[in-house]
């Protein structure tokens, strides 16, 4: 199975890396592809350049078996829509390979605002990470198409995802680290130290490049 983990990664931090590793192990993925957005459609342009974000990602995942940097969205013109990325991957990997799109709960709850979002479950499984204590029935509080999607395709065993190429929904609690790239950038602007929120080599690079000041 292939896992897909997208984001702006401006900068990448432990709030990205720890849940990604936990899901990589739980799902027994062959590979986890981290895909930085080129032109994020739902937020302002990144502060760091594309080259700087790519280099920080390479540094962050160096030495972690199975983690792969996929640059396709930064090489594609126009907004970085996940449905386009998954369509490309499906064409490359074929109709039988299982693809898992990894999402945090906040991202999942906003899924119905994504470009052509209804096509996404046809291209990949949805794997939603959440804080400990969250239950699948809590989605019913939000109602609408997302709750219907979860109800119709929810599986409890992650190994079920390997038996189909797409279309299933799996939820799993992960270590919730209350860290955000926005907060890290704010700390740096204020002249404060963001160490222990992100890998040391990333913090060293940020200082060398004088990013986010």
Residue pairs with C-beta under 8 A, 6 or more apart in sequence:
1 27
1 28
1 29
1 30
1 97
1 98
1 99
1 100
1 161
1 162
2 29
2 30
2 31
2 32
2 33
2 89
2 93
2 97
2 98
2 99
2 100
3 23
3 24
3 27
3 29
3 31
3 32
3 33
3 100
3 102
3 127
4 32
4 33
4 35
4 85
4 86
4 89
4 99
4 100
4 101
4 102
4 124
5 16
5 20
5 32
5 33
5 34
5 35
5 102
6 34
6 35
6 36
6 37
6 73
6 80
6 82
6 85
7 16
7 34
7 35
7 36
7 37
8 36
8 37
8 40
8 43
8 46
8 53
8 181
9 16
9 34
9 36
9 53
9 56
9 57
9 181
10 46
10 47
10 48
10 53
10 181
10 185
11 48
11 53
11 56
11 181
11 184
11 185
11 198
11 202
11 206
11 211
11 212
12 53
12 56
12 57
12 60
12 181
12 198
12 202
13 179
13 180
13 181
13 184
13 197
13 198
13 199
13 202
14 177
14 179
14 197
14 198
14 199
15 177
15 178
15 179
15 180
15 197
17 60
17 61
17 199
18 174
18 175
18 177
19 102
19 104
19 129
19 174
19 175
19 176
19 177
20 32
20 34
20 67
20 102
21 64
22 129
22 172
22 174
22 175
23 29
23 32
23 102
23 127
23 129
23 172
23 174
24 32
24 66
24 67
26 158
26 172
27 100
27 127
27 158
27 161
27 170
28 158
28 159
28 162
29 66
29 100
30 66
31 66
31 68
32 66
32 67
32 68
32 102
33 68
33 69
33 70
34 57
34 61
34 67
34 68
34 69
34 70
35 70
35 71
35 72
35 73
35 85
36 50
36 53
36 54
36 57
36 69
36 71
36 73
36 74
37 46
37 73
37 74
37 80
38 50
38 73
38 74
38 75
38 76
38 80
39 45
39 78
39 79
39 80
40 46
40 79
40 80
41 79
41 80
41 81
41 115
42 110
42 113
42 114
46 53
47 185
47 211
47 212
48 56
48 209
48 211
48 212
50 74
52 205
52 209
52 211
53 74
54 69
54 71
54 74
55 205
56 202
56 205
56 206
57 69
58 69
59 199
59 201
59 202
59 205
60 198
60 199
60 201
60 202
61 67
61 68
61 69
72 85
72 88
73 80
73 85
76 84
79 115
81 114
81 115
81 116
82 101
82 114
82 115
82 120
83 114
83 115
83 116
83 117
83 119
83 120
83 123
86 99
86 101
86 120
86 123
86 124
87 119
87 123
89 99
89 123
90 99
90 123
90 124
90 166
93 99
95 165
96 165
97 165
98 125
98 161
98 162
98 163
98 164
98 165
98 166
99 123
99 124
99 125
99 165
99 166
100 124
100 125
100 126
100 127
100 161
100 170
101 120
101 124
101 125
101 126
101 127
102 127
102 129
103 111
103 126
103 127
103 128
103 129
104 128
104 129
104 130
105 128
105 129
105 130
105 131
105 134
108 126
108 128
108 146
109 142
109 146
111 117
111 120
111 126
111 146
112 144
112 145
112 146
114 120
118 145
120 126
121 149
121 153
121 166
121 167
121 169
122 166
122 167
123 166
124 166
125 161
125 164
125 166
125 167
125 168
125 169
125 170
126 149
126 153
126 168
126 169
126 170
127 161
127 170
127 171
127 172
128 169
128 170
128 171
128 172
129 171
129 172
129 173
129 174
130 171
130 172
130 173
130 174
131 173
131 176
132 173
132 176
133 173
134 171
134 173
136 150
136 154
136 171
139 146
139 147
139 150
139 151
140 147
140 151
149 169
150 169
150 171
153 167
153 168
153 169
154 168
154 169
154 170
154 171
155 161
155 168
155 169
155 170
158 170
158 172
160 168
160 170
161 168
161 170
179 197
179 198
183 197
184 194
184 197
184 198
184 212
185 212
187 193
187 194
187 197
188 194
188 206
188 211
188 212
188 213
189 212
189 213
194 203
195 203
205 211
206 212
